[in-house]
Amino acid sequence: MAMTLAYGLPTTAGQGQLTPYGGLTMGAAPAYHLGGRLTLADAMTMSLEGTRTEQVTTATDYGIQLKVDVTW
């Protein structure tokens, strides 16, 4: 089972949207993620996300991802 909670906020320039989000994935290795996504005028999206995955037999995994999508 996975769930995510997000809420879009307008940027100060009015040209885009900032969406902070967080989520939880339940299962054999529970995972948590927290991040933010910035969308600018439907041409560019940037997101930064941190994750934590709990392992039963090994150390907990941590990760960070930066993603940029540009359309032209």
C-alpha positions, 0 to 999 in steps of 0.5 A: 500500500502506498500513499502520498499527500501533496498540495500545490501553492502558487509561486510569487511570480504567478508563473508556476506552482510549488508542490511540497509532498510526502508519502509512505509505502508500507510492505516488507521494506517500509519507505518514506519520501519527502520532497518538493516540485516546482513547475514553471509555465508548463515548460520546466519542472524541477523536483527534489526528493529524499527517501528512506527505506527500512530494511529488515536484514540490512542497514537502512537505505537513504537516497536523494534525487534531483530531477529536471524536465524541460520541454521546448 
